[in-house]
Amino acid sequence: MSEYLLNQETQKLELHFDKADYMALDDATKREIKSNFLFSRYAGAWVSRCKWPHTDRAEAIAKKLGLEDGGTTGEMLSFAEQQERKEERAERRAERYEYKSERAYQEGKKLQAPIDRMHGDIAFFTQPNINTSAGRAFTRQRNRMWDAWEKGFESFKKSEYYQEAAETARRTAQKPSDKGFCERRIKEAEKTIRDQKKNINTWYQPRLDKINAGEKVYNHYTHEEVTAEDIIKQIDKAELIIEQAISKIAYYTQCIEDMGGIRYSKENIKPGYIVNIKHTCLREAAEVVSTGPVNFTYRTATGFVLKASYAEITEVVKAEEVKPECHPFKAGEVFTLRGTEYTITKATDKTVTIKAGDKEYRKTPKKRYIPCENRDRWCLSIDEYCGGTIYR
């Protein structure tokens, strides 16, 4: 029976049909299948390259082939179980690569052994070619030994390649060791949950209510009528995505706990502190400029001002708090930019209120590093669209 189904265990779409049906397809359709699927001997089916929930393209191809929807098979694994299986597969892959590396190394030694045994025999390497039967036989034997010697280097290169592949596989098999990485994955999962809940509450459910009330709803792209069954499938998919995101949050939260948790926050990190940050491009300690509830702003030794999460901090080098400097802009100051007059009507410790004609709006002065002057200056963006900025 020709059908397609979603394997919940691998989270991939599978196409099940006979080889004769595949051979009867035209070349363009075969190329389309090969670009989106890989044939698995183990599954006995074409398995999608992409994973759920990004299988829309693969599902469209299955429908184009006229395959029936076979539903799902297997059981959906939690994110922790998926990672565990991924680690197991990576470990097995590393073992196979190490075995191949050892075999290639031994093969290289075997190929170079005849020349190695002649080490120190000057006559063997300097013997001229003699045009006799014995001389020609000796020359052919020596040439074969040199050819084997050259092939030995190829085996050593192959051994090195497999060893590097084994190391890469073992790194894949390891659990995350970067708190910042784990926290970013948690934030991504939280955003996924928010987005899917928004889709359900503001998109799917209202459309389902309209259909249940007897109204017709159409797809904005294909202009085809949408049924209640289609909406319910979308809601089910969104709920599964939310479930997987919750599972991902639990996994990475546990990883952070295993690494000792997040030690730093706004409570114990203050402006002026010098901290070390785990970053691939940062080699020196950085100065904390400001702190927020989630992230903090820091200045590098070269003057760049960047943001990071508190999980990125590895240690506090110097704990001396510096009180934030108040901006120099005062109420009553008047500026003229591009023929327009701007007046500061009100100034607080953090913001200023600017009036231009009948319009009044609030701005926040910021201290920025000016590379050409090699110093920090207060900047007040009066008109962002025209690029008008006042420096102090």
C-alpha positions as CSV (number, residue, x, y, z in Angstrom):
1,M,0.0,0.0,0.0
2,S,1.4,3.4,-1.0
3,E,1.2,5.9,1.9
4,Y,3.2,8.4,3.9
5,L,3.4,8.6,7.6
6,L,5.1,10.5,10.4
7,N,7.5,8.5,12.5
8,Q,7.2,10.2,15.9
9,E,10.2,8.5,17.2
10,T,12.6,9.9,14.6
11,Q,10.3,12.9,13.9
12,K,10.7,12.4,10.1
13,L,8.2,11.8,7.3
14,E,8.4,8.4,5.6
15,L,7.2,7.5,2.0
16,H,6.2,3.9,1.6
17,F,5.7,2.7,-2.0
18,D,7.0,-0.1,-4.3
19,K,10.2,0.2,-6.3
20,A,8.2,-0.3,-9.5
21,D,6.2,2.8,-8.7
22,Y,9.3,4.8,-8.2
23,M,10.9,3.5,-11.4
24,A,7.8,4.6,-13.3
25,L,8.2,8.2,-12.2
26,D,9.7,10.9,-14.5
27,D,13.2,12.2,-13.9
28,A,12.1,15.5,-12.5
29,T,9.9,13.9,-9.8
30,K,12.8,11.5,-8.9
31,R,15.1,14.5,-8.5
32,E,12.5,16.2,-6.3
33,I,12.2,13.1,-4.1
34,K,16.0,12.7,-3.8
35,S,16.4,16.4,-2.9
36,N,14.0,16.1,0.0
37,F,14.3,12.4,1.1
38,L,16.9,9.8,1.7
39,F,16.2,6.1,1.2
40,S,16.7,4.1,4.4
41,R,17.3,0.3,4.0
42,Y,16.5,0.0,7.7
43,A,13.0,1.6,7.4
44,G,12.5,0.3,3.9
45,A,11.2,3.8,2.9
46,W,12.2,7.2,1.7
47,V,12.9,9.3,4.9
48,S,12.7,13.0,4.9
49,R,15.8,15.0,5.4
50,C,14.0,17.5,7.6
51,K,12.4,16.9,10.9
52,W,9.0,17.6,12.3
53,P,7.6,20.3,12.5
54,H,9.4,21.5,9.4
55,T,8.0,18.7,7.2
56,D,5.5,20.8,5.2
57,R,7.5,20.6,2.0
58,A,8.0,16.8,2.3
59,E,4.3,16.4,3.0
60,A,3.4,18.4,-0.1
61,I,5.6,16.1,-2.2
62,A,3.9,13.1,-0.7
63,K,0.5,14.5,-1.6
64,K,1.7,15.4,-5.1
65,L,2.7,11.7,-5.6
66,G,-0.8,10.7,-4.6
67,L,0.1,8.8,-1.5
68,E,-2.4,8.3,1.3
69,D,-2.0,9.8,4.7
70,G,-1.0,6.9,7.0
71,G,-1.1,9.0,10.2
72,T,1.7,8.5,12.7
73,T,3.8,5.6,14.0
74,G,6.0,5.2,17.0
75,E,5.9,7.3,20.2
76,M,7.0,10.9,20.5
77,L,10.1,11.1,22.6
78,S,10.9,13.9,25.1
79,F,13.7,16.2,24.2
80,A,15.9,14.6,26.9
81,E,15.3,11.2,25.3
82,Q,16.1,12.6,21.8
83,Q,19.4,14.0,23.1
84,E,20.2,10.7,24.8
85,R,19.7,8.8,21.6
86,K,21.7,11.4,19.7
87,E,24.6,10.9,22.2
88,E,24.4,7.1,21.9
89,R,24.5,7.3,18.1
90,A,27.4,9.8,18.2
91,E,29.3,7.5,20.6
92,R,28.8,4.5,18.3
93,R,29.9,6.6,15.3
94,A,33.0,7.7,17.2
95,E,33.9,4.0,17.9
96,R,33.5,3.1,14.2
97,Y,35.7,6.0,13.2
98,E,38.4,5.0,15.7
99,Y,38.3,1.4,14.5
100,K,38.7,2.6,10.9
101,S,41.5,5.0,12.0
102,E,43.4,2.2,13.6
103,R,43.0,-0.1,10.6
104,A,44.2,2.7,8.2
105,Y,47.2,3.3,10.6
106,Q,48.2,-0.4,10.7
107,E,47.8,-0.6,6.9
108,G,50.1,2.4,6.5
109,K,52.7,0.8,8.7
110,K,52.4,-2.5,6.8
111,L,52.9,-0.7,3.4
112,Q,56.0,1.2,4.6
113,A,57.5,-1.8,6.5
114,P,59.6,-3.1,3.5
115,I,61.4,0.3,3.1
116,D,61.7,0.7,6.9
117,R,63.5,-2.7,7.1
118,M,66.1,-1.5,4.6
119,H,66.9,1.6,6.8
120,G,70.7,1.9,7.0
121,D,71.4,-0.3,3.9
122,I,73.0,2.4,1.7
123,A,73.7,-0.1,-1.1
124,F,70.0,-0.9,-1.5
125,F,69.1,2.8,-2.1
126,T,72.1,3.6,-4.2
127,Q,72.3,0.5,-6.4
128,P,72.1,1.6,-10.0
129,N,69.8,0.1,-12.6
130,I,71.6,-2.8,-14.2
131,N,70.3,-4.1,-17.5
132,T,70.3,-7.8,-16.7
133,S,67.5,-10.1,-15.7
134,A,68.6,-10.0,-12.0
135,G,69.2,-6.2,-12.2
136,R,65.8,-5.5,-13.7
137,A,64.1,-7.8,-11.2
138,F,65.8,-5.9,-8.3
139,T,64.8,-2.5,-9.8
140,R,61.1,-3.6,-10.2
141,Q,61.1,-4.9,-6.6
142,R,62.6,-1.6,-5.3
143,N,60.1,0.4,-7.3
144,R,57.2,-1.6,-5.9
145,M,58.5,-1.0,-2.4
146,W,58.7,2.8,-3.1
147,D,55.1,2.7,-4.5
148,A,54.0,0.9,-1.3
149,W,55.8,3.6,0.8
150,E,53.9,6.4,-1.0
151,K,50.6,4.5,-0.5
152,G,51.4,4.3,3.2
153,F,51.3,8.1,3.5
154,E,47.8,8.0,2.0
155,S,46.7,5.4,4.7
156,F,48.2,7.7,7.4
157,K,46.2,10.6,6.0
158,K,43.1,8.5,6.0
159,S,43.8,7.4,9.6
160,E,44.2,11.1,10.7
161,Y,40.9,11.9,8.9
162,Y,39.0,9.2,10.8
163,Q,40.6,10.2,14.1
164,E,39.4,13.8,13.6
165,A,35.9,12.5,12.7
166,A,35.9,10.4,15.9
167,E,36.8,13.5,18.0
168,T,34.0,15.5,16.3
169,A,31.5,12.7,17.0
170,R,32.6,12.5,20.7
171,R,32.1,16.3,21.0
172,T,28.6,15.8,19.6
173,A,28.0,13.1,22.2
174,Q,28.8,15.4,25.1
175,K,26.2,17.4,27.0
176,P,26.3,21.2,26.7
177,S,29.0,22.7,28.9
178,D,28.2,26.3,28.3
179,K,25.6,28.0,30.5
180,G,25.1,30.8,28.1
181,F,24.3,28.4,25.3
182,C,21.8,26.6,27.5
183,E,20.1,29.8,28.5
184,R,19.8,30.9,24.8
185,R,18.1,27.6,24.0
186,I,15.7,28.1,26.9
187,K,14.9,31.6,25.6
188,E,14.3,30.3,22.1
189,A,11.9,27.6,23.5
190,E,10.1,30.2,25.6
191,K,9.6,32.3,22.5
192,T,8.3,29.3,20.6
193,I,5.7,28.7,23.3
194,R,4.6,32.3,23.2
195,D,4.3,32.3,19.4
196,Q,2.4,29.0,19.3
197,K,0.0,30.1,22.0
198,K,-0.6,33.4,20.1
199,N,-1.3,31.4,16.9
200,I,-3.9,29.3,18.7
201,N,-5.6,32.2,20.5
202,T,-5.5,34.8,17.7
203,W,-5.6,32.7,14.5
204,Y,-6.6,29.1,14.8
205,Q,-9.4,29.2,17.4
206,P,-11.2,32.3,15.9
207,R,-11.2,30.6,12.5
208,L,-12.5,27.4,14.0
209,D,-15.3,29.3,15.8
210,K,-16.3,30.9,12.5
211,I,-16.5,27.5,10.8
212,N,-18.6,26.1,13.7
213,A,-20.9,29.1,13.4
214,G,-21.6,28.2,9.7
215,E,-19.2,30.7,8.1
216,K,-16.8,29.8,5.3
217,V,-13.1,30.4,5.8
218,Y,-10.5,30.4,3.0
219,N,-6.8,30.0,2.9
220,H,-5.2,33.3,2.2
221,Y,-2.6,31.8,-0.2
222,T,-4.4,29.1,-2.1
223,H,-7.9,30.6,-1.7
224,E,-9.2,27.1,-1.0
225,E,-11.9,26.6,1.6
226,V,-10.5,25.5,5.0
227,T,-12.4,22.8,7.0
228,A,-12.7,22.4,10.7
229,E,-10.6,19.2,10.4
230,D,-7.7,21.3,8.9
231,I,-7.9,23.8,11.8
232,I,-8.0,21.1,14.4
233,K,-4.8,19.5,12.9
234,Q,-3.1,22.8,13.1
235,I,-4.1,23.3,16.7
236,D,-2.9,19.7,17.5
237,K,0.4,20.5,15.8
238,A,0.9,23.7,17.7
239,E,0.2,21.9,21.0
240,L,2.8,19.3,20.2
241,I,5.3,22.0,19.4
242,I,4.5,23.6,22.8
243,E,5.0,20.2,24.5
244,Q,8.4,19.7,22.8
245,A,9.4,23.3,23.8
246,I,8.5,22.6,27.4
247,S,10.5,19.4,27.3
248,K,13.5,21.4,25.8
249,I,13.3,23.9,28.6
250,A,13.4,21.2,31.2
251,Y,16.4,19.6,29.6
252,Y,18.5,22.7,29.3
253,T,17.5,23.9,32.8
254,Q,18.7,20.6,34.2
255,C,22.0,21.0,32.2
256,I,22.5,24.4,33.9
257,E,21.7,22.9,37.3
258,D,24.3,20.2,36.7
259,M,26.9,22.9,35.9
260,G,26.2,24.6,39.3
261,G,23.4,26.9,38.2
262,I,23.6,30.6,37.3
263,R,25.6,32.3,40.0
264,Y,25.3,35.9,38.9
265,S,22.4,38.3,38.5
266,K,21.4,41.9,38.8
267,E,21.7,41.5,42.6
268,N,25.4,40.7,42.7
269,I,26.6,42.4,39.5
270,K,26.8,46.2,39.5
271,P,28.0,48.8,37.0
272,G,31.8,49.2,37.2
273,Y,32.5,45.5,38.0
274,I,35.3,43.9,35.9
275,V,34.2,40.4,34.8
276,N,35.4,37.6,32.7
277,I,32.9,36.5,30.0
278,K,32.9,33.1,28.2
279,H,32.9,34.3,24.7
280,T,34.9,32.9,21.7
281,C,36.0,36.4,20.6
282,L,36.6,37.9,24.0
283,R,40.1,37.3,25.4
284,E,40.2,40.0,28.2
285,A,38.1,41.0,31.1
286,A,35.2,43.4,30.4
287,E,33.7,46.3,32.4
288,V,30.0,46.2,33.3
289,V,28.3,49.3,32.0
290,S,24.7,48.7,33.1
291,T,22.6,45.8,34.4
292,G,19.1,44.7,33.6
293,P,16.7,42.0,34.9
294,V,17.8,39.6,32.1
295,N,21.0,40.9,30.5
296,F,23.8,43.2,31.3
297,T,25.8,45.6,29.1
298,Y,29.6,45.6,29.1
299,R,32.5,47.4,27.5
300,T,35.4,45.4,26.0
301,A,39.0,46.5,26.3
302,T,38.8,47.8,22.7
303,G,35.8,50.0,23.5
304,F,33.0,48.0,22.0
305,V,29.7,48.0,24.1
306,L,27.8,44.7,23.9
307,K,25.1,42.8,25.7
308,A,25.2,39.4,27.3
309,S,23.3,37.3,29.8
310,Y,24.5,36.8,33.3
311,A,25.1,33.1,32.5
312,E,28.0,34.2,30.3
313,I,30.0,35.5,33.4
314,T,32.6,33.1,34.6
315,E,34.1,35.1,37.4
316,V,34.3,38.6,38.9
317,V,37.8,40.0,38.6
318,K,37.2,43.3,40.4
319,A,34.0,44.2,42.4
320,E,34.0,48.0,42.7
321,E,30.7,49.6,41.9
322,V,30.6,52.8,39.9
323,K,27.6,55.0,40.3
324,P,26.0,55.9,37.0
325,E,26.9,59.3,35.7
326,C,24.0,61.7,35.1
327,H,23.7,63.1,31.5
328,P,24.7,66.8,31.0
329,F,21.5,67.9,29.1
330,K,19.3,70.4,31.1
331,A,15.8,71.8,30.7
332,G,15.6,75.0,28.7
333,E,18.4,74.1,26.2
334,V,17.5,74.9,22.6
335,F,19.0,73.1,19.5
336,T,18.5,73.8,15.8
337,L,19.0,70.9,13.4
338,R,18.1,71.1,9.7
339,G,16.2,74.3,10.2
340,T,14.0,72.9,13.0
341,E,14.2,74.2,16.6
342,Y,14.2,71.7,19.4
343,T,13.7,72.7,23.1
344,I,14.3,70.5,26.1
345,T,11.3,71.1,28.3
346,K,12.1,68.6,31.0
347,A,15.1,66.6,32.2
348,T,15.4,63.7,34.7
349,D,18.3,61.6,35.7
350,K,17.7,59.2,32.7
351,T,15.5,60.9,30.1
352,V,14.8,64.3,28.6
353,T,11.6,65.6,27.1
354,I,12.0,67.5,23.7
355,K,9.5,69.8,22.1
356,A,9.5,70.7,18.4
357,G,6.6,72.8,17.3
358,D,3.4,71.1,18.6
359,K,5.1,67.7,19.0
360,E,6.6,66.6,22.3
361,Y,8.4,63.4,22.9
362,R,10.9,61.8,25.3
363,K,14.4,60.7,24.6
364,T,17.1,58.8,26.6
365,P,20.7,60.2,26.3
366,K,23.3,57.5,26.0
367,K,27.0,57.4,26.5
368,R,28.8,56.0,23.5
369,Y,32.4,55.3,22.6
370,I,33.7,57.5,19.7
371,P,36.5,55.6,18.0
372,C,38.0,58.6,16.1
373,E,38.3,60.5,19.4
374,N,39.2,57.5,21.5
375,R,36.8,58.5,24.3
376,D,33.2,58.3,25.6
377,R,30.7,61.1,24.8
378,W,27.1,61.7,25.8
379,C,24.8,61.5,22.7
380,L,21.2,62.8,22.4
381,S,19.4,61.7,19.2
382,I,17.1,64.6,18.5
383,D,15.9,63.4,15.1
384,E,16.7,59.8,14.3
385,Y,15.2,59.9,10.8
386,C,17.5,62.8,9.8
387,G,20.5,61.6,11.7
388,G,20.5,64.7,14.0
389,T,22.5,63.9,17.2
390,I,23.9,66.3,19.8
391,Y,27.2,65.3,21.4
392,R,28.6,66.4,24.8
